[in-house]
Amino acid sequence: MMKKKYLIVIADYYKDITKGLLDSALKSIPKSNFIKIIKVPGVFEIPVTISKNVKKFDGFVALGCVIKGETPHFDFISQASTNAIMDLSINNKKPVGNGIITCLNMRQAKARKNKGAEAARAVISILLQK
């Protein structure tokens, strides 16, 4: 397989959670590939960062964590980021692995740190398609 260029965009608002997501994603991408990591403040900034870099990379992995609070903010941010990531992927015909976890509490978030690996493997599988 030819070397591919991956961009991982990580919202590091919950640094302890996103470190696990990033570590698991990095373990899933073969080291022979080029990998760039860009950190952003929150998941809402992930789609625009991918959009600014879409021509420079073959595949993208979006990583972050949204934990439900007492307001509808969780629903708006989760839906908007998911829709934007899907639109980017389809419109640019490039895979974007969605490793943004949406949880009701910190316990759930800590249990889902391997979602980074799942998102990375999804991107790899699309890049391997003929």
C-alpha positions in Angstrom: 0.0 0.0 0.0 1.2 3.5 -0.8 2.1 5.8 2.0 -0.9 8.0 2.9 -1.1 11.4 4.6 -3.3 11.6 7.6 -4.5 14.6 9.6 -5.7 14.1 13.1 -7.7 17.0 14.5 -8.2 16.7 18.2 -10.3 18.9 20.5 -8.4 18.8 23.7 -11.0 20.3 26.0 -11.0 17.1 28.1 -7.3 16.5 27.9 -7.3 13.2 29.9 -10.0 11.7 27.7 -8.6 12.9 24.4 -5.1 11.6 25.2 -6.6 8.1 25.2 -8.4 8.8 22.0 -5.2 10.0 20.3 -3.0 7.2 21.6 -5.4 4.6 20.3 -5.7 6.3 16.9 -2.0 6.6 16.5 -1.5 2.9 17.3 -3.9 2.0 14.5 -2.2 4.0 11.7 0.9 2.2 10.3 4.0 4.2 11.2 5.1 4.3 7.5 2.5 6.9 6.8 2.7 10.7 7.4 0.6 11.8 10.3 0.0 15.4 11.4 -1.8 16.4 14.5 -3.6 19.7 15.0 -5.1 20.6 18.4 -8.2 22.8 18.6 -10.1 24.1 21.6 -13.4 22.2 21.1 -15.2 19.9 18.8 -17.0 22.8 17.0 -13.6 23.8 15.6 -12.8 20.4 14.1 -14.7 20.7 10.8 -13.3 24.1 9.8 -9.8 22.8 10.6 -10.3 19.8 8.4 -11.8 22.0 5.7 -8.7 24.3 5.7 -6.5 21.3 5.2 -8.7 19.0 3.0 -6.5 19.2 -0.1 -3.3 18.4 1.7 -4.2 15.0 3.2 -5.7 11.7 2.1 -7.7 10.9 5.2 -8.7 12.6 8.4 -9.5 11.6 12.0 -11.6 13.8 14.2 -11.2 13.3 17.9 -12.9 14.9 20.8 -15.3 14.5 23.6 -18.7 16.1 24.4 -20.2 15.5 27.8 -23.9 16.3 28.4 -24.6 19.1 30.8 -27.8 20.6 32.0 -28.5 22.7 28.8 -29.2 21.7 25.2 -25.7 22.9 24.2 -24.6 19.2 24.1 -27.2 18.4 21.5 -26.4 21.3 19.2 -22.7 20.8 19.3 -22.9 17.1 18.8 -25.3 17.3 15.9 -23.6 20.2 14.2 -20.1 18.7 14.3 -21.4 15.3 13.1 -23.2 16.9 10.2 -20.3 19.0 9.2 -17.9 16.1 9.3 -20.2 14.0 7.1 -20.6 16.9 4.7 -16.8 17.4 4.4 -16.3 13.7 3.7 -19.0 13.4 1.1 -18.3 16.7 -0.6 -14.5 16.2 -0.8 -14.7 12.4 -1.4 -12.2 11.8 1.4 -12.7 9.7 4.5 -13.2 11.5 7.9 -13.2 9.1 10.8 -15.6 10.4 13.5 -13.9 9.7 16.8 -15.8 12.4 18.7 -17.4 10.7 21.6 -20.6 12.0 23.0 -21.3 10.9 26.6 -23.6 11.5 29.4 -20.8 11.5 32.0 -17.1 11.3 32.6 -17.3 7.6 33.4 -18.7 6.8 30.0 -16.1 9.0 28.3 -13.2 7.2 30.1 -14.6 3.8 29.0 -14.7 4.9 25.3 -11.1 5.9 24.8 -10.6 3.2 22.1 -13.0 5.0 19.8 -9.9 6.8 18.4 -8.7 3.5 17.1 -12.1 2.7 15.6 -12.2 6.0 13.7 -8.6 5.6 12.4 -9.4 2.0 11.2 -12.5 3.3 9.4 -10.4 5.8 7.5 -7.8 3.2 6.6 -10.5 0.9 5.3 -12.0 3.5 3.0 -8.5 4.4 1.7 -7.9 0.8 0.9 -11.0 0.6 -1.3 -10.5 0.3 -5.0 
